[in-house]
Amino acid sequence: MGKQIQIRVDESMVQILDRIKREVADALKKQYNIKEVELNGNLISRIAASRLMGNTIFNFRIRKTGLNKGILELL
């Protein structure tokens, strides 16, 4: 797990992270046929950083919290 630090970012960065969050959630919903995926904490910034470093393969699991719901966890 990455270390969390507080930084100040431009509002556009928040919009970019929200867009990445939606893209990841939509892809997982479609791939695993679930209705709701929760992305907690700094998970989106970790995914964005990995993408910028050229990593496109992620090890993850979805912890089921209901019949059609889950929480994404990077391994």
C-alpha positions in Angstrom: 0.0 0.0 0.0 1.3 3.5 -0.8 2.0 6.2 1.7 -0.6 8.8 2.0 0.4 12.5 2.0 -1.6 15.6 1.6 -0.9 17.8 -1.4 -2.6 20.8 -3.0 -3.7 20.3 -6.5 -5.5 22.3 -9.2 -9.2 21.7 -9.5 -8.7 20.2 -12.9 -6.7 17.3 -11.3 -9.8 16.5 -9.1 -11.9 16.3 -12.3 -9.3 14.0 -14.0 -9.3 11.7 -11.0 -13.1 11.6 -11.0 -13.1 10.7 -14.7 -10.6 7.9 -14.1 -12.8 6.7 -11.2 -15.8 6.5 -13.4 -13.9 4.8 -16.2 -12.5 2.1 -13.9 -15.9 1.6 -12.1 -17.8 1.3 -15.4 -15.2 -1.2 -16.8 -15.4 -3.4 -13.7 -19.2 -3.2 -13.6 -19.4 -4.4 -17.2 -16.7 -7.1 -16.9 -17.9 -8.6 -13.6 -21.7 -7.9 -14.1 -22.2 -6.0 -10.8 -24.2 -2.9 -10.2 -22.0 -1.0 -7.7 -18.3 -0.8 -7.2 -16.7 1.3 -4.4 -13.3 2.8 -4.8 -12.0 3.8 -1.4 -9.2 6.1 -0.2 -6.3 7.0 -2.5 -7.0 4.1 -4.9 -7.7 6.3 -7.9 -4.5 8.3 -7.5 -2.6 5.0 -7.3 -4.2 3.8 -10.5 -3.5 7.2 -12.2 0.1 7.1 -11.1 0.5 3.5 -12.3 -1.0 4.5 -15.7 1.4 7.4 -16.0 4.3 5.1 -15.3 3.2 2.8 -18.1 1.6 0.0 -16.0 -1.6 -1.2 -17.6 -1.9 -4.5 -15.6 -3.2 -4.3 -12.1 -3.5 -7.0 -9.5 -6.8 -6.5 -7.6 -9.7 -8.2 -6.0 -13.3 -7.2 -5.5 -14.5 -7.8 -2.0 -18.2 -8.5 -2.3 -20.4 -6.6 0.1 -23.7 -7.7 -1.3 -25.3 -9.6 -4.2 -24.4 -7.0 -6.8 -22.0 -4.8 -4.8 -18.3 -4.8 -4.1 -15.2 -2.9 -3.0 -12.1 -2.7 -5.3 -8.8 -3.5 -3.5 -5.4 -3.4 -5.2 -3.1 -6.1 -4.2 
